[in-house]
Amino acid sequence: MDENYFVENDKFLSMNGILDRRNFVINTLIIEIIKTLIGSTPFVYFVLFNPKYIPELSVINNISNLPVWALIWICAMGLVSTALYFPSIVRRVRDIIGDIDDNRVYLVSSVLSVIIFVAYTPVGANFWGKWFSFFVILVLIFQKGKISSQRPINTLIKFNWGAFLGTWIWGLFNKAPMTVFMLPLCLTFGWFPFMLICGLKGNEWAAKSEDIEDETIFHKNQEKQSVIWAVLTPIIILLGSFAMIIGSGVLAYNYGKAHPEFKTQLVKISDSYQDAAIKSNFTKIDLKKDSYSFYIEPEIWNKLSQSYKIKMFDMAANYAASQYKKPETRLKEMEKYPFDVVSMNKTKIYSSFNNEVLASFDLDLQEYSKNLKSAKSLSDIMFLTNSGYKINSNPTLP
């Protein structure tokens, strides 16, 4: 047997040697990060800043109905992902087969790579292609290799929970500069795969920065750090989230105070999202001066929770108000009422099947204004407002 043929090779794009299960998982996570950078993250940011495309892209359950540019984007992402997977699959298959037979290795690897790519096409996405692709990856991860399974286990390489939880801060203490990539990845969907990579590679990175005389002592030190990060991480996340919310709120308030047009712009942006959401949820919209009528399929309405039905109604009322009122007018009304009860009183949601009323709102504005003055807390205001909703939770179905 040619030992060089089966040498362990964890280089990302190399075709030589074999790849054990652990390193295949690491390469898979790297590919997932790349996919988020070229696919899901820019896609979400694109929709975030272009909400007019939401109706077109809301057919995610039937990928073939997506616009052509979105299909090309997804297929291109599939080609890149498959090309990146292929070298790792070749080495992993070579380890699993365990024989010097490159014809067989490349044939099996090619078939598995095609299955992975098909998941990114309209045919594959609509016919369980993603599940077949996921199954292929799982088999390659869990199937023991005939070669790697016969070699001694490296006891140094264990999952490092301190590196997983602490990422870049853990990296500062353990001289692991690679962990700094966590900072930009926090703005993408690749942050969690990178946390897993930190956990898998943590001991390896930490070992390079120090001379290990006693492996037992090394593991105990890392375990102590894991306990510390298990305690600190939830606290850091809570404090960080709180600081971001408060900070962004203060910045928005001060900027809006100095630039009155900022509030108006926010209302316009909010309206653009509502416009996209409305068009993707209601089958028909009929807006008149004194009545705002929205139609939805009763089967869809019946599946919504009570709270989401109320949210759907609020969204419809806000949309109608945005069509008939200028942002400045709406802001003035909001100073008088905490909610746009004027528009809500005019709004009704009907069944597209038989015109049955599914949701409406009825509040006497004079009585509402009077009761608002005596309200002592936000919960009192919410109670007064919520009393106006009339929700039909048992519509007639076709």
C-alpha positions in Angstrom: 0.0 0.0 0.0 1.4 3.4 -0.9 1.5 5.4 2.3 1.8 8.7 0.5 -1.5 8.0 -1.2 -3.2 8.0 2.2 -1.3 10.8 3.9 -3.6 13.0 6.0 -4.1 16.4 4.2 -6.3 19.1 5.7 -5.5 21.8 3.1 -8.8 23.3 2.0 -8.5 22.9 -1.8 -6.1 20.1 -2.1 -7.0 16.9 -4.0 -4.2 14.7 -2.6 -4.3 12.4 0.4 -7.2 11.7 2.7 -9.5 13.8 5.0 -10.7 12.5 8.3 -14.2 13.3 9.7 -13.2 16.2 11.9 -11.4 18.1 9.2 -14.2 17.4 6.8 -16.6 19.0 9.3 -14.3 22.0 9.5 -14.1 22.4 5.7 -17.9 22.1 5.6 -18.3 24.9 8.1 -15.9 27.1 6.1 -18.0 26.4 2.9 -21.1 27.4 4.9 -19.5 30.7 5.9 -18.5 31.4 2.2 -22.1 30.6 1.2 -23.5 33.1 3.7 -21.0 35.7 2.4 -22.0 35.3 -1.3 -25.6 34.1 -0.8 -27.9 34.5 2.1 -26.3 37.6 3.7 -26.2 39.9 0.7 -29.6 38.5 -0.3 -31.1 39.5 3.0 -29.4 42.9 3.0 -30.6 43.5 -0.6 -34.2 42.8 0.4 -33.8 44.9 3.5 -32.9 47.9 1.5 -35.2 47.1 -1.4 -38.5 45.9 0.2 -40.4 46.3 -3.1 -38.9 42.9 -4.0 -40.5 41.1 -1.1 -43.7 40.0 -3.0 -41.5 38.6 -5.8 -39.3 36.7 -3.3 -42.0 35.5 -1.0 -42.5 32.3 -3.1 -39.6 30.6 -1.4 -41.6 27.3 -1.1 -41.7 27.2 -4.9 -38.2 28.3 -6.0 -39.1 27.9 -9.7 -41.4 31.0 -9.3 -38.6 33.2 -8.2 -37.5 36.0 -10.6 -34.8 35.0 -13.1 -32.1 37.1 -11.5 -32.7 35.3 -8.1 -32.5 31.9 -9.7 -29.2 32.8 -11.4 -27.9 34.0 -8.0 -28.9 30.7 -6.3 -27.5 28.5 -9.1 -24.2 30.5 -9.1 -24.0 30.0 -5.3 -24.6 26.3 -5.9 -21.8 26.1 -8.5 -19.3 27.8 -6.1 -20.4 25.6 -3.2 -20.0 22.4 -5.2 -16.6 23.4 -6.6 -15.4 24.1 -3.0 -16.9 20.8 -1.7 -15.4 18.6 -4.4 -11.7 18.5 -3.1 -12.9 17.7 0.4 -15.3 15.0 -0.9 -12.6 13.4 -3.0 -10.2 13.1 0.0 -13.1 11.9 2.3 -14.3 9.3 -0.2 -10.7 8.1 -0.6 -10.5 7.6 3.2 -13.8 5.8 3.3 -13.0 3.4 0.4 -9.5 2.7 1.6 -8.2 1.3 -1.7 -5.8 2.8 -4.3 -8.5 3.3 -6.9 -8.8 6.9 -8.1 -11.2 6.0 -10.9 -13.7 4.8 -8.3 -12.9 7.7 -5.9 -13.5 10.4 -8.5 -16.7 8.6 -9.9 -18.3 8.4 -6.4 -17.1 12.0 -5.6 -18.6 13.4 -8.8 -22.0 11.7 -8.2 -22.1 13.1 -4.6 -21.1 16.5 -5.8 -23.8 16.6 -8.5 -26.4 15.7 -5.8 -25.2 18.6 -3.7 -25.4 21.0 -6.7 -28.9 19.8 -7.7 -30.2 21.1 -4.4 -29.5 24.7 -5.7 -31.6 24.2 -8.9 -35.4 24.7 -9.2 -35.9 20.9 -9.8 -33.8 19.9 -6.8 -35.3 22.5 -4.4 -38.8 21.5 -5.3 -38.2 17.7 -5.2 -36.4 17.1 -1.9 -33.0 18.0 -3.4 -31.9 19.7 -0.2 -32.7 16.7 1.9 -30.6 14.4 -0.4 -27.8 17.0 -0.3 -28.0 17.1 3.5 -28.0 13.3 3.7 -24.8 13.1 1.6 -23.0 15.5 3.9 -24.1 13.5 7.0 -22.9 10.3 5.5 -19.5 11.8 4.7 -19.3 13.1 8.3 -20.4 10.0 10.2 -19.0 7.2 8.0 -15.7 6.0 9.5 -12.7 6.1 7.2 -10.9 2.8 6.7 -7.6 4.7 6.9 -8.1 7.4 9.4 -9.9 5.1 11.9 -6.8 2.9 12.1 -4.5 5.7 13.1 -3.9 6.8 16.8 -6.3 9.4 18.1 -4.8 12.8 18.8 -5.8 13.4 22.4 -4.8 17.1 22.1 -7.6 17.8 19.7 -10.8 18.1 21.7 -13.8 20.5 21.4 -12.8 23.7 23.2 -15.9 25.2 24.8 -14.0 28.3 25.8 -13.0 29.1 22.2 -16.5 28.3 21.1 -18.1 30.7 23.5 -15.4 33.3 23.8 -14.3 33.4 20.2 -12.2 36.5 19.6 -11.8 37.5 23.2 -10.7 33.9 24.1 -8.3 34.3 21.1 -6.7 37.4 22.7 -5.8 35.5 25.8 -4.6 32.4 23.9 -2.8 34.2 21.1 -5.1 32.9 18.4 -5.4 35.7 15.8 -7.7 33.7 13.5 -10.6 34.3 16.0 -10.7 38.0 15.1 -12.7 37.0 12.0 -15.6 36.7 14.4 -16.0 40.5 14.5 -16.9 41.1 10.8 -18.8 37.8 10.7 -21.2 39.1 13.4 -22.8 41.1 10.6 -23.5 38.0 8.5 -25.1 34.6 9.0 -21.6 33.0 9.2 -21.1 33.8 12.9 -22.4 30.5 14.2 -20.4 28.2 11.8 -17.3 30.2 12.8 -18.0 29.7 16.5 -18.1 25.9 15.8 -14.8 26.2 14.0 -13.3 28.0 17.0 -14.5 25.2 19.2 -13.0 22.5 16.9 -9.7 24.3 16.2 -9.3 26.0 19.6 -6.9 23.6 21.2 -4.9 23.4 18.1 -4.5 27.2 17.9 -3.8 27.5 21.7 -1.2 24.7 21.5 0.8 26.6 18.8 1.2 29.7 21.1 2.7 27.8 24.0 5.1 25.0 24.7 3.1 22.1 26.1 5.1 20.1 28.6 2.1 18.4 30.2 -1.0 17.8 28.1 -3.1 17.2 31.2 -2.3 20.6 32.6 -3.0 22.2 29.2 -6.5 20.6 29.1 -7.3 21.6 32.7 -6.3 25.2 31.9 -8.6 25.2 28.9 -11.4 23.6 30.9 -11.1 26.4 33.5 -11.4 29.0 30.7 -14.5 27.1 29.4 -16.2 27.5 32.7 -15.4 31.2 32.9 -16.8 31.8 29.4 -19.9 29.7 30.1 -20.6 32.3 32.8 -19.4 35.4 31.1 -20.9 34.8 27.6 -24.6 35.2 28.6 -23.8 38.3 30.6 -21.8 39.8 27.7 -24.6 39.1 25.2 -27.3 40.6 27.5 -25.2 43.7 28.3 -24.2 44.1 24.7 -27.7 43.8 23.4 -29.0 46.2 26.0 -26.2 48.7 25.2 -27.0 48.4 21.4 -30.7 49.0 21.9 -30.2 52.0 24.3 -27.4 53.4 22.2 -29.3 53.2 18.9 -32.4 54.6 20.5 -30.5 57.6 21.9 -28.7 58.2 18.6 -32.0 58.0 16.6 -33.7 60.3 19.1 -31.0 63.0 19.0 -30.6 62.7 15.2 -34.4 63.0 14.8 -34.5 66.0 17.0 -31.8 67.8 15.0 -33.2 66.6 11.7 -37.0 66.6 11.7 -37.1 65.1 8.2 -35.5 61.9 9.7 -38.9 60.9 11.3 -40.7 61.4 8.1 -38.1 59.3 6.2 -38.5 56.5 8.8 -42.3 56.5 8.2 -41.7 56.3 4.5 -39.3 53.3 4.9 -41.8 51.6 7.3 -44.5 52.1 4.7 -42.4 50.5 2.0 -42.0 47.3 4.1 -45.7 47.3 4.9 -46.6 47.7 1.2 -44.5 44.7 0.3 -45.9 42.6 3.1 -49.5 43.6 2.3 -49.2 42.6 -1.3 -47.8 39.2 -0.4 -50.5 38.4 2.1 -53.8 39.7 0.8 -55.5 38.6 -2.4 -57.4 41.9 -2.9 -57.4 45.4 -1.5 -60.2 47.9 -1.9 -59.4 51.3 -0.4 -62.0 54.1 -0.3 -62.2 57.3 1.7 -64.3 55.9 4.5 -63.6 52.2 4.3 -60.5 50.1 3.9 -61.2 46.5 2.8 -58.7 43.7 2.6 -59.4 40.1 1.4 -57.5 37.0 2.5 -58.0 33.3 1.9 -59.8 31.8 5.0 -57.5 28.8 5.0 -54.5 31.1 5.6 -56.4 33.2 8.2 -57.5 30.1 10.1 -53.8 29.0 10.5 -52.8 32.3 12.1 -52.5 32.7 15.9 -54.8 35.2 17.6 -51.9 37.6 18.2 -50.7 37.3 14.5 -54.3 38.0 13.3 -54.2 41.3 15.3 -50.8 42.1 13.8 -52.1 41.4 10.3 -55.0 43.8 11.0 -52.7 46.5 12.3 -50.5 46.1 9.2 -53.5 46.5 6.9 -54.7 49.6 8.8 -51.2 51.2 8.7 -51.0 50.4 5.0 -54.3 52.0 4.2 -53.3 55.1 6.3 -50.1 55.4 4.3 -52.0 55.5 1.1 -54.4 58.2 2.2 -52.4 60.3 4.6 -49.1 62.2 4.3 -46.4 61.2 6.8 -46.6 64.6 8.5 -50.4 64.2 9.0 -50.0 60.7 10.5 -47.3 61.9 12.9 -49.7 64.7 14.1 -52.5 62.1 14.7 -50.1 59.9 16.6 -49.4 62.8 18.9 -53.2 62.8 19.7 -53.7 59.1 19.9 -51.0 56.5 20.8 -52.4 54.3 18.0 -54.0 55.2 14.6 -57.5 54.3 15.8 -59.0 56.5 13.2 -57.7 54.3 10.4 -58.3 51.2 12.4 -62.0 52.0 12.7 -62.3 52.1 8.9 -60.4 48.9 8.3 -62.0 45.4 7.8 -60.5 42.1 6.7 -62.8 39.9 4.6 -62.8 36.3 3.5 -61.9 36.0 -0.2 -64.2 32.9 -0.2 -67.6 34.4 0.9 -66.9 38.0 2.0 -67.3 37.0 5.7 -65.8 39.6 8.1 -62.7 38.2 9.6 -61.4 41.2 11.5 -62.6 44.7 12.3 -62.1 47.5 14.9 -64.7 49.5 16.7 -63.9 52.3 19.2 -65.8 55.5 20.0 -63.1 58.1 19.6 -64.6 60.6 22.1 -64.9 57.9 24.7 -61.4 56.6 23.9 -59.9 60.1 24.3 -61.6 60.5 27.6 -60.4 57.2 28.9 -56.9 57.9 27.8 -56.7 60.8 30.1 -57.4 58.6 33.1 -55.0 55.8 32.0 -52.2 55.4 34.5 -49.9 53.1 32.7 -49.1 51.6 29.3 -51.0 48.5 30.2 -54.1 50.6 30.7 -53.7 52.2 27.3 -53.1 48.7 25.7 -56.3 47.4 27.4 -58.4 50.3 26.1 -57.1 49.9 22.6 -57.3 46.1 22.5 -61.0 46.2 23.5 -61.7 47.5 20.0 -60.6 44.4 18.1 -63.2 42.1 16.7 -61.5 38.9 15.5 -63.3 36.0 13.8 -61.3 32.9 14.7 -63.7 30.4 13.1 -64.2 31.4 9.5 -66.2 29.4 7.0 -63.9 27.3 4.9 -64.4 26.3 1.2 
